[in-house]
Amino acid sequence: MEFVRPLEPILIIDDSVEAREYLGNILEDLGFEEVSGSEDFDSAKNHLEKNPPNLIFLDIELPNTDGSAILDYLNEHYPKSHVIMCSGHNSLECVQNTWECGAKDFIEKPFNAKKVDTVLKRLELVT
């Protein structure tokens, strides 16, 4: 898959190490090389400052922080980064809220290569 605008570097913010690794493996299988992960917002700030990502996968439910609050921060400080919200809850309200808060898309957990590829292709169409 080749994108007109580069989506790398990519940052995955998820408190589940398994989710970060699995999504990272999917992205690598899709040909992405610059993928990093953070377990929480504090560790994500280091990645953001060192190498601002073009694409961020953000878990909505993080311990000690609400994903929507992080999204507000990202939209204010990194407006060129595309944020895809992730959650195991695929309610209409949850999905609508992510778009209202400024996310570019939403992906339901558990991840699989087809879902991730579809979301990335959709993102390419709007950028």
Summary of the structure (lengths in Angstrom):
residues: 127
radius of gyration: 13.1
end to end distance: 15.6
largest distance: 36.8
contacts: 386
relative contact order: 0.19
helix: 45%
strand: 21%
